[in-house]
Amino acid sequence: ISGYSLVIQARDSGTPPLSSSVTVNVDISDVNDNSPVFTPANYTAVIQENKPVGTSILQLVVTDKDSFHNGPPFTFTILTGNEEEEFTLDPHGVLRSAVIFKHMVSTEYVLCVQAKDSGKPQQVSHTYVQVRVIEESIHKPTAIPLEIFIVTMEDDFPGGVIGKIHATDQDVYDVLTYTLKSEQKSLFKVNSHDGKIIALGGLDNGKYVLNVSVSDGRFQVPIDVVVHVEQLLQEMLQNTVTIRFENVSPEDFVGLHMHGFRRTLRNAVLSQKQDSLHIISIQPVAGSNQLDMLFAVQIHSGGFYKPAYLIQKLTNARRHLENVIRISAILEKNCSGLDCQEQHCEESLSIDSHSLMTYSTARISFVCPRFYRNVRCMC
């Protein structure tokens, strides 16, 4: 408890008794009676041979139960095990290499490290760090090519995470880092640690080929990353049809079925090869294991096919479509849940272009806006 606030009253012996009160604040000052604590108590780490001088080996983590002026900043010192000065320890507790290690020279070092707090008198604690020197990387990283599809309203892309690169390395202790060529950083970013790809706001319609690479510190491997951006037209929303799938998650649809279903769907509904199929969004149906896919078909000469025409085409081709994935329903108007006479209802579709959903798999990522249906019975 860092302090107390007392209200003290003095009362005399007169008739009637008179009194007054005063508030007394008592602050409890901290005494430096706790030593720094290492977490964990002792450490093990590895470093590959031939890594450059200054390579980070380990981050020490220290806490102190005393108040801030009796705790950090901590002073770190290597007491033993560093007689040949192979290691350095910076003020932030990062252990780094001071030489280029060779596996044939020595395979293991044991360091005793001291942490001293900032109190008076100072308290100290110790930890032991075991550092193993292993052979340098012998395997190149492997990465899966990634294709990303982004659907957004006209000039209204807010940006965000659009996918993740999946890379592996057969060298157990290799740490992979990801980089993007500098000339593309005005539009995209790649997280150097986990490979997540971030698109900045305002992407234009078109195709982007990203120059991404992954490195294990010795080998650098390029990764094929292609981003397709499609901007929706308002007219599309007035001519959409919904296909509802049964027992499929968005990620499974994107990773396993989307390419095949798109190809089968094109064959089913396109009257001419020059017509364009636009998948607008996919979204789970709340409270179920179903998935809705919104699409529209643009006529090459201009305009869009009407939903009634598309539904007729879909109905005739439903058996072929279900060879790819099971379809629960084909919807133009969704009157479910409404007690509409003869099931007549009016539906409006709205797109929230600032609420993006990213469905990412190892090979394909699909980014689309959230949509909402508003339905009402018609007289």
C-alpha positions as CSV (number, residue, x, y, z in Angstrom):
1,I,0.0,0.0,0.0
2,S,1.6,3.2,-1.1
3,G,-0.3,5.6,1.1
4,Y,-3.1,6.2,3.6
5,S,-5.6,9.1,4.0
6,L,-6.8,9.6,7.6
7,V,-9.6,11.9,8.8
8,I,-8.9,12.8,12.5
9,Q,-11.5,14.6,14.6
10,A,-10.9,16.5,17.9
11,R,-13.9,17.0,20.2
12,D,-14.0,19.1,23.4
13,S,-15.8,18.4,26.7
14,G,-18.2,21.4,26.6
15,T,-22.0,21.4,26.4
16,P,-22.8,21.0,23.6
17,P,-19.4,19.5,22.5
18,L,-17.7,21.2,19.6
19,S,-15.4,19.5,17.1
20,S,-13.3,19.9,14.0
21,S,-11.6,17.5,11.6
22,V,-8.4,17.4,9.7
23,T,-7.1,15.1,6.9
24,V,-3.7,13.6,7.3
25,N,-2.1,12.0,4.3
26,V,0.6,9.4,5.0
27,D,2.8,8.4,2.1
28,I,4.8,5.1,2.4
29,S,8.2,5.5,0.8
30,D,9.7,2.4,-0.9
31,V,12.8,0.7,0.5
32,N,14.9,-1.2,-2.0
33,D,14.4,-4.6,-0.4
34,N,13.7,-6.7,-3.6
35,S,16.4,-8.0,-5.9
36,P,15.9,-8.1,-9.7
37,V,14.3,-11.3,-11.0
38,F,15.3,-13.0,-14.2
39,T,12.6,-14.8,-16.2
40,P,13.3,-17.6,-16.7
41,A,15.8,-18.2,-13.9
42,N,18.4,-19.5,-16.3
43,Y,18.7,-19.4,-20.1
44,T,19.8,-21.5,-23.1
45,A,20.4,-20.1,-26.5
46,V,22.0,-21.1,-29.8
47,I,24.1,-19.2,-32.4
48,Q,25.1,-20.5,-35.8
49,E,28.7,-20.4,-36.8
50,N,29.9,-17.7,-39.2
51,K,27.2,-15.3,-38.1
52,P,28.4,-11.7,-38.3
53,V,29.7,-9.8,-35.3
54,G,26.8,-8.1,-33.5
55,T,24.3,-10.9,-34.1
56,S,21.6,-10.9,-31.4
57,I,21.7,-14.1,-29.4
58,L,19.3,-13.6,-26.5
59,Q,17.1,-11.0,-24.8
60,L,17.3,-11.1,-21.0
61,V,14.0,-10.3,-19.2
62,V,14.3,-8.8,-15.7
63,T,11.6,-7.5,-13.3
64,D,11.7,-5.8,-9.9
65,K,8.9,-5.6,-7.3
66,D,10.2,-2.3,-5.9
67,S,8.9,1.0,-7.1
68,F,10.2,2.4,-10.3
69,H,13.0,4.5,-8.8
70,N,14.4,1.3,-7.1
71,G,14.0,-0.9,-10.1
72,P,15.0,-0.2,-13.7
73,P,17.2,0.8,-15.5
74,F,19.2,-2.3,-14.7
75,T,22.9,-2.6,-15.1
76,F,24.0,-5.9,-16.8
77,T,27.5,-7.4,-16.4
78,I,29.0,-10.7,-17.6
79,L,30.9,-12.0,-14.5
80,T,32.4,-15.2,-15.8
81,G,32.6,-17.2,-19.0
82,N,33.6,-14.3,-21.2
83,E,37.3,-14.2,-20.6
84,E,38.1,-14.1,-24.3
85,E,35.4,-11.4,-24.8
86,E,33.4,-13.4,-27.3
87,F,30.1,-11.7,-26.1
88,T,28.8,-8.3,-25.4
89,L,25.8,-7.3,-23.3
90,D,24.1,-4.0,-24.0
91,P,22.2,-1.8,-21.5
92,H,18.9,-3.3,-22.6
93,G,19.9,-6.9,-21.8
94,V,20.5,-8.1,-25.3
95,L,23.4,-10.6,-25.6
96,R,25.3,-10.3,-28.9
97,S,28.2,-11.9,-30.5
98,A,31.6,-10.1,-30.4
99,V,33.4,-12.6,-32.7
100,I,32.6,-14.9,-35.5
101,F,32.1,-18.3,-33.9
102,K,33.4,-21.6,-35.3
103,H,31.7,-24.8,-34.4
104,M,35.1,-26.7,-34.6
105,V,36.7,-24.3,-32.1
106,S,34.1,-24.5,-29.3
107,T,30.5,-25.9,-29.2
108,E,29.4,-24.4,-25.9
109,Y,29.8,-21.4,-23.6
110,V,28.4,-20.9,-20.1
111,L,28.1,-17.3,-18.9
112,C,27.3,-16.0,-15.4
113,V,25.3,-12.7,-15.8
114,Q,24.6,-10.2,-13.1
115,A,21.7,-7.7,-13.0
116,K,21.9,-4.7,-10.7
117,D,19.0,-2.4,-10.0
118,S,18.9,1.4,-9.5
119,G,18.1,1.5,-5.8
120,K,20.2,2.6,-2.9
121,P,21.7,0.4,-1.7
122,Q,21.6,-1.6,-5.0
123,Q,20.3,-5.1,-5.1
124,V,21.8,-7.7,-7.5
125,S,20.8,-11.1,-8.9
126,H,22.5,-13.7,-11.2
127,T,21.6,-16.0,-14.0
128,Y,23.4,-18.5,-16.0
129,V,23.3,-18.5,-19.8
130,Q,24.3,-21.5,-21.8
131,V,25.1,-20.7,-25.5
132,R,25.6,-23.5,-28.0
133,V,27.4,-23.0,-31.3
134,I,25.8,-25.0,-34.1
135,E,26.8,-25.5,-37.7
136,E,25.7,-22.8,-40.1
137,S,22.6,-23.1,-42.2
138,I,22.9,-25.7,-45.0
139,H,19.3,-25.6,-46.3
140,K,17.7,-22.8,-48.2
141,P,14.3,-21.6,-47.0
142,T,11.3,-22.8,-49.1
143,A,8.2,-20.5,-49.6
144,I,4.8,-21.1,-51.2
145,P,3.8,-18.6,-53.9
146,L,0.9,-16.4,-52.8
147,E,-1.9,-15.0,-54.9
148,I,-4.1,-12.3,-53.2
149,F,-7.5,-11.1,-54.5
150,I,-8.8,-7.8,-53.1
151,V,-12.3,-6.6,-53.8
152,T,-13.1,-3.0,-52.7
153,M,-15.5,-0.2,-53.5
154,E,-14.4,2.4,-56.0
155,D,-11.3,4.3,-54.6
156,D,-12.3,3.4,-51.0
157,F,-9.8,0.7,-49.9
158,P,-8.8,1.4,-46.3
159,G,-5.8,-0.9,-46.2
160,G,-4.8,-3.6,-43.7
161,V,-3.4,-7.1,-43.5
162,I,-4.2,-8.9,-46.8
163,G,-2.3,-12.2,-46.5
164,K,0.6,-14.1,-45.0
165,I,3.6,-15.7,-46.6
166,H,4.2,-19.3,-45.5
167,A,7.9,-20.3,-45.5
168,T,9.8,-23.1,-43.8
169,D,13.4,-24.1,-43.3
170,Q,14.8,-27.6,-42.6
171,D,17.5,-26.1,-40.4
172,V,15.9,-26.2,-37.0
173,Y,17.4,-23.1,-35.5
174,D,17.2,-20.8,-38.6
175,V,15.3,-17.6,-38.0
176,L,13.5,-16.4,-41.2
177,T,13.2,-12.7,-42.1
178,Y,11.1,-11.2,-44.9
179,T,11.9,-8.2,-47.0
180,L,10.2,-6.2,-49.7
181,K,12.0,-4.2,-52.4
182,S,12.1,-0.5,-51.3
183,E,10.4,0.9,-54.4
184,Q,7.1,-0.9,-53.5
185,K,7.0,0.3,-49.9
186,S,4.7,3.2,-50.8
187,L,1.9,0.7,-51.4
188,F,2.7,-2.4,-49.4
189,K,4.6,-3.5,-46.3
190,V,5.8,-6.9,-45.2
191,N,6.3,-7.7,-41.5
192,S,9.9,-8.9,-41.4
193,H,9.2,-11.4,-38.6
194,D,6.0,-13.2,-39.5
195,G,5.6,-12.5,-43.3
196,K,2.3,-10.8,-43.0
197,I,1.6,-8.5,-46.0
198,I,0.0,-5.2,-45.3
199,A,-1.6,-3.0,-48.0
200,L,-1.7,0.7,-47.5
201,G,-4.9,2.7,-48.2
202,G,-6.1,3.8,-51.7
203,L,-5.0,0.9,-53.9
204,D,-6.0,1.4,-57.5
205,N,-7.6,-1.3,-59.7
206,G,-5.1,-3.6,-61.3
207,K,-2.4,-6.2,-60.8
208,Y,0.7,-5.8,-58.5
209,V,3.7,-8.2,-58.5
210,L,5.6,-7.8,-55.2
211,N,9.4,-8.4,-55.0
212,V,9.4,-10.3,-51.7
213,S,12.2,-12.5,-50.4
214,V,12.8,-14.6,-47.3
215,S,16.2,-15.1,-45.8
216,D,17.7,-17.4,-43.1
217,G,20.7,-15.2,-42.7
218,R,22.8,-17.1,-45.2
219,F,20.4,-17.9,-48.1
220,Q,17.9,-15.5,-49.7
221,V,15.0,-16.9,-51.7
222,P,12.5,-14.9,-53.8
223,I,8.8,-15.4,-53.3
224,D,6.2,-15.0,-56.0
225,V,3.4,-12.7,-54.5
226,V,0.8,-11.4,-56.9
227,V,-2.0,-9.0,-55.8
228,H,-5.1,-8.5,-57.9
229,V,-7.3,-5.4,-56.9
230,E,-10.8,-5.2,-58.3
231,Q,-12.9,-2.1,-57.6
232,L,-16.7,-2.7,-57.4
233,L,-19.2,-0.6,-59.3
234,Q,-22.4,0.5,-57.6
235,E,-24.4,-1.0,-60.4
236,M,-23.0,-4.5,-59.5
237,L,-24.8,-4.4,-56.1
238,Q,-28.2,-4.0,-57.9
239,N,-27.6,-7.2,-60.0
240,T,-26.1,-9.6,-57.5
241,V,-27.0,-13.2,-56.9
242,T,-26.2,-15.2,-53.8
243,I,-25.1,-18.8,-53.8
244,R,-25.3,-20.4,-50.4
245,F,-23.0,-23.3,-49.7
246,E,-23.4,-26.0,-47.1
247,N,-20.8,-27.1,-44.5
248,V,-17.8,-25.1,-45.7
249,S,-15.7,-22.5,-44.0
250,P,-14.5,-19.3,-45.8
251,E,-10.9,-20.5,-45.6
252,D,-11.7,-23.9,-47.0
253,F,-13.7,-22.3,-49.8
254,V,-10.9,-20.0,-50.7
255,G,-8.1,-22.5,-50.5
256,L,-9.8,-25.6,-51.9
257,H,-12.8,-24.7,-54.0
258,M,-12.7,-21.0,-55.3
259,H,-10.6,-21.5,-58.4
260,G,-12.5,-24.6,-59.5
261,F,-15.9,-23.2,-58.7
262,R,-15.2,-19.9,-60.5
263,R,-14.2,-21.9,-63.6
264,T,-17.4,-24.0,-63.4
265,L,-19.5,-21.0,-62.7
266,R,-18.1,-19.1,-65.7
267,N,-19.1,-22.0,-68.0
268,A,-22.6,-22.0,-66.4
269,V,-23.6,-18.4,-66.5
270,L,-21.5,-16.6,-69.1
271,S,-23.2,-16.2,-72.5
272,Q,-20.1,-14.9,-74.2
273,K,-16.4,-15.4,-73.5
274,Q,-16.0,-11.6,-73.2
275,D,-18.4,-11.3,-70.3
276,S,-16.9,-10.9,-66.9
277,L,-17.7,-12.8,-63.7
278,H,-17.2,-10.7,-60.5
279,I,-17.1,-12.4,-57.1
280,I,-18.1,-9.5,-54.8
281,S,-17.8,-11.1,-51.3
282,I,-18.0,-14.3,-49.3
283,Q,-19.4,-14.3,-45.8
284,P,-20.4,-16.9,-43.2
285,V,-24.2,-17.1,-42.4
286,A,-24.6,-16.2,-38.8
287,G,-25.5,-19.0,-36.5
288,S,-24.9,-21.7,-39.1
289,N,-22.1,-23.6,-41.0
290,Q,-23.3,-22.1,-44.3
291,L,-21.4,-19.6,-46.5
292,D,-22.8,-17.0,-48.8
293,M,-21.0,-15.9,-52.0
294,L,-22.2,-12.8,-53.8
295,F,-21.5,-12.4,-57.5
296,A,-22.5,-10.5,-60.6
297,V,-21.8,-10.9,-64.3
298,Q,-20.9,-7.9,-66.5
299,I,-21.8,-7.9,-70.2
300,H,-18.8,-7.1,-72.4
301,S,-20.9,-4.5,-74.3
302,G,-21.9,-2.8,-71.1
303,G,-24.3,-3.3,-68.1
304,F,-25.0,-6.4,-66.1
305,Y,-27.1,-9.5,-66.5
306,K,-30.3,-9.3,-64.4
307,P,-30.4,-11.7,-61.4
308,A,-33.5,-13.5,-62.7
309,Y,-31.5,-14.5,-65.8
310,L,-28.5,-15.6,-63.8
311,I,-30.7,-17.7,-61.5
312,Q,-32.3,-19.5,-64.4
313,K,-28.8,-20.3,-65.7
314,L,-27.7,-21.5,-62.3
315,T,-30.7,-23.7,-61.8
316,N,-30.1,-25.5,-65.1
317,A,-26.4,-26.0,-64.2
318,R,-26.8,-26.8,-60.5
319,R,-25.9,-30.5,-60.9
320,H,-22.5,-29.5,-62.6
321,L,-21.8,-26.9,-59.9
322,E,-22.4,-29.4,-57.1
323,N,-19.7,-31.6,-58.6
324,V,-17.3,-29.0,-57.1
325,I,-19.1,-28.1,-53.8
326,R,-22.5,-28.7,-52.2
327,I,-25.0,-25.8,-52.7
328,S,-27.6,-25.2,-50.1
329,A,-29.6,-22.5,-52.0
330,I,-29.5,-20.0,-54.8
331,L,-30.9,-16.7,-53.6
332,E,-32.0,-13.5,-55.3
333,K,-34.4,-12.4,-52.6
334,N,-33.8,-13.8,-49.1
335,C,-37.2,-13.8,-47.3
336,S,-36.1,-16.3,-44.7
337,G,-37.3,-15.4,-41.2
338,L,-40.1,-13.1,-42.6
339,D,-43.7,-14.1,-42.6
340,C,-44.3,-12.7,-46.1
341,Q,-47.5,-13.7,-48.0
342,E,-46.5,-15.8,-51.0
343,Q,-42.8,-15.2,-50.0
344,H,-42.7,-11.8,-51.8
345,C,-40.1,-9.5,-50.3
346,E,-37.9,-6.6,-51.3
347,E,-34.2,-6.8,-50.6
348,S,-31.5,-4.1,-50.5
349,L,-27.8,-4.9,-50.3
350,S,-25.3,-2.6,-48.6
351,I,-21.5,-2.9,-48.6
352,D,-19.3,-1.7,-45.7
353,S,-16.1,-1.0,-47.6
354,H,-14.3,-0.1,-44.4
355,S,-15.0,-3.5,-42.8
356,L,-12.8,-5.9,-44.7
357,M,-12.7,-9.6,-44.2
358,T,-9.4,-11.4,-45.0
359,Y,-9.6,-15.2,-45.6
360,S,-6.0,-16.3,-45.9
361,T,-4.5,-19.7,-46.8
362,A,-1.0,-20.7,-47.7
363,R,-1.5,-20.2,-51.4
364,I,-4.5,-17.9,-51.8
365,S,-5.9,-14.9,-49.9
366,F,-9.2,-13.3,-50.5
367,V,-10.0,-9.9,-49.1
368,C,-13.5,-8.6,-49.5
369,P,-15.9,-6.1,-47.8
370,R,-18.6,-7.1,-45.3
371,F,-22.1,-6.9,-46.7
372,Y,-25.6,-6.5,-45.1
373,R,-29.0,-7.5,-46.3
374,N,-32.2,-5.6,-45.5
375,V,-35.4,-7.3,-46.4
376,R,-39.0,-6.3,-46.0
377,C,-42.3,-7.9,-47.1
378,M,-44.1,-6.4,-50.1
379,C,-47.8,-5.9,-50.3
